[in-house]
């Protein structure tokens, strides 16, 4: 029997088990909530969970380092997870079911000395509201298109200091264009940005509601607004190439409830847990390859992905340096 099947069998036999797990979830709110509910229903373990963007989650885990109050952190872009691993805040764990996971998920374990697992993947792109753009503008297909003066005040993206999505965009553009060229680009883009949100998941809904014409975030969110919620929202991956994320999952070093945290971790990585994403209309590509994923999940086959250097750009010093430069040279500019 596969290890995760054995774990689930044990969980089901102990549905009335006592115990609590304290978690931070950094993916979509709907996925966070449904996963906690279904895990508690299956195991009897109480889940005390908050939803925070990865930047804020990392700040909380750092602040709690001497007396951890969090047992498990899952979902959201992987870079902040690597920074937590670098700081010694995460507990090594190499599960026995790695053969059930895609290679890109398994590589995250090796790169982080087994402190960070690969939970899902998705690519950065543009989403636009067809009704808003119909009369005035053509939809963007390339990074350079976003600099069109006709888009002034109509683009929403996220803040790289608080949002892992925002940092993925920043680090990805640095790798795609070169650092100085990327910052020149971001200064020009700043003129067209309406706001930088704290969370990187807000853009799809803002575009769907017509609050902005264009959002820059992960493609799956925009596709979900069209396929599931029936809004006139469409998406494209930038023609020049685009960064992508591998969402993280990790146990916290010094956790108060390590056994319960490991059970939640294993359940989240199992087919039962991985299917929760699509059930909650969160359409990232799941790490577990032993089940058929929801057909609404966008394929990455035709997306031009950059060679994202997770090791370099996952380091705390590199993130801090880039974010500080962005705040100083981009955010401070008038619009």
N, C-alpha and C positions, 0 to 999 in steps of 0.2 A: 504493500500500500504506500502511495506517495506520502511524504511527510505532512504536506498540508491537508491531505485527506484524513490522516490520522488525527491531526490537530482539530479539524472540524468535527470529526466523530466524537472526540473527547468533549468538545465544546457543547455539542448537542446533548450528550449524555449528562452534562452537568448544567442544564439550562437554568437551574435554580441556584447556581453557585453564587457565593458572596464575593464581593470584591469591588474595587473602584479603580479606574484608570483616568488620569488627568492628561488631556491632550490639547495640542494646538493644531488646528487645521488651517491650511493656507490656500486651499483650492476653492471652488465655487461654494457659496453658502448652502445651496440645495444638496450638494454632494456631502458636505460636512454633516449636515443634520440627518440625512437619510442613513448614512453609514453608521453613525452613533446609535440611531434607533434600531437598525437591523442587527448590529453586533450585540447590543444589550438584550434584544429579543432572543437571539440564538444562544447566548451564554449566561445571562443573568448578571453579567458584570455591568456595573453602573459607569457610564461615560460622562465625565465632567469636561466639557470641551468648549473652547472659544475659537472663533474664526478671526485670524489676523493676517494681513499681508506679510510676506516673508521678511521684509525689512524690519517690521515691528515685532514679528515673532523672534527674530534673532536678537533684537535689543532686549526683549523680555528674558530670554534664556540666558543671555550674558549677565543681566542684572541679578538673576536668581542663582548664579553659579555656585555660590557658597552654601546655598540652601535650596536646592531645586524643588520647585513646586509642580513642574511639568514632567510627565513620564514619556510621552511620545509626541513627535512632531511629524506631520505628514501633509503632502500636497504643496503645490507652489514651486516656483523655479528653483533649480538645484544650487545655483551659486551661493546663496546665503547658507545653505546646508554645509557646503564645503568650508565656508568661513567658520562655522560653528565647530566642524571637525578639526580644523587647524588650531582652534583655540582650546581643544581638549574638552569640549562641552558635550560630546556625543559618545555613546557606548558602542564598541565594536560588536557587530553581529553579522555572521555569514550564514544565512538560512540554508537548510538542506534541499530546498526545492529550486535551486538556481537553474537547473535544466528546463524548468517550466517557463523561464523568463526569456524575453528577447535579448539578443546580444548587447544592445545598447544599454539595457537595464543592468546586466551583469557587470559590464565594464565600470559602472559607477562604484561598485563594491571594491574592485581592485584599485581604482584611482584614489579612494578615500580610506584605504586600509580597513575596509569593511564597516566604516562608520555611516555611510550614506548609501541607500539603495535607490535604484531607478524605478519610479512609481508609474510614470506615464510620459509621453512625449507629445509635442505640438510645435508648430512653426509660427513665427511672427508674420503678420500680413496687414493689409488694409481692409477695412469694411466701410461700406457707404450705403446711404439711404437713397434708393433710386428715385423716389419721388422728390426729395430735396434737390438732387442734382439734375433732374430731367431738363429743366428749362434753362439752366444757367451754365452748367459745367459738365465736362466729361469725367468719368470716374478715373482715379489714378491707377496706373499699372506698374509704375516704377518709383523708386525713392525720389528721383529728380522731379517727378510730377507734383509732389507735395509742396514744392516751392512756388508753384503758380500763384501770383498775386490774387487771382480770383478765389482762392481758398482762404483768404485772410479771415481769421476768427472762426473758422469752421472745422478745425481739426482738434481732436481731443486725444491725448495720450497720458501716460502716467509718470509720476515723479521717481527718478531712479534712486533717490534716497530712502523712500518708504516702500517702493514696489519692486519686487523681483522682476516683474515684466518690464518695467521701465529701465532697470539696470541691464536686462538682456538686450533691449533695443540699443542702449548706449554702448555696451561692450561689443555688440554685434556690428554696429556701424564702424567702430574703431578698427575692428578686424577686417571689415570689408573694404574700407576706404583708406585706412591709415589714420593715425590719431589726429593730426592737425587738420587734415581734410575733413574728417568726421565732425570736428568741432566747428569748422567753418560752415559745414552743412547745417548743423544743429542751430547755429546762430541765425541762419536764414530761415529755417523752419520755424523758429520761435515767433517770428512775425505773424505766422498763420495759426498758431496754437491758441485755442480759447482757454484751456486750463490743463494743468498737470494734476491728475487725480492721485489720491493716496494709494488707491488700489488699481491693479492692472486689469481687473475684470469688469470695470464699469463701462468701458467704451462701447461694447456691443449693445447694451441697453440704451445708452445715450443716443446712439445712431438709430436704433429701432424706433425710439420715441420722437425722432426728428429734432432733438435738442442740438445736435451737431450734424454736419453732413458726412464727416469722415472720422473714423477712429483708427488708431494704430495699436494693435494688441494681437493676441493669438487668434488665428483664423477660426478655430473651432467655435468660439463664442459668437462670431458673426453668422456662421453657418447655422448654428442652433436657432438664432432669431428668425432665420428664414424657414428652415425645415420644420421646426417644432412650433414656434410661435406665430408663423405666417406673416412676418413683417417683410416689407420690400427691401431687405438687406442682402447685399452681395459682398463677396470678398475675393481678394486676389493676393498671391504672393509676389513680392517685388521682383521685377524682371532682372535686376542686377544680382540678386542673391539675397538671402535672408537668414538671420539667426534662428535658433530653435532652443527649446528647453527640454531638459529631462527632469521632470518633477521628482522631488526628493521624499524620502521617508527615513526616519532615524529614531533610535532610542536615546533618551537623555542620560548622560553620565550622572550617577548618584540618585537616580529616580527612586521615589518612595514606594512605587508599586511595580517593580520590574517584571514580575511574572505576568501580571495582567496586561502590562504594556506589550510584552512579547506576544501574547495571545491576540491582542488587537492588531498588532503589526502583521502577524501571519494571516489573520483573517482578511485584512485589507489587501494583501498580496494574492490571496486565493481567487479562483474564479468567482466565488460568491461575492467577495468584496470588490473585485475589479469591475464586475457588472453593475455595481451601484452607480458608477459615474454616468453611464448612458441612461440608466433609469431615472437619474436626477437631471437629465438633459445637459450633462457636462460631457462634451464629446472629444476628450483627449484620447490618443491612441494608448490602450492599456499595455502594461508591461507583461502580463501573463498571457502566454500564447496558446494555452491549452483549451481555449473556448472560442467560439465564433463571435467577434465583436459586432456591436450594433452597426447596421449599414449606413446610418447617418454620419458616422465618424469620418471626417475628411481624410482622404488618402494623401500621403506625402510623396507619392511616386513622381509627380510632375513638378515638384517644388525644388527650386535651386537652392539647396542648403549650403551655407558656408561651412568651412572647417572650423567649427567653434572650439576654441581652446578652453575647455572647462577647468583644467588645472590652473592655468595662469590667471584667468579672470575670476576664478573662484576664491582667490586669496584675498584676505581681508585688506591688506595694504593696497593692493591694486584697485579693489573696489573703492576704498576710501579716497584714494588719489583721484580716480576718475570722477566720482561723485562731487568731490570738492571742486574740481576744475569746472564741472558742469554748472554747479551752483554759482561759482564766481564769474564764469564767462558767458553763460547762457541764461540761466534763470534771472540774473540780475538785470538783464537788458530790458528796456521798455518795449511795449508792444503797441 
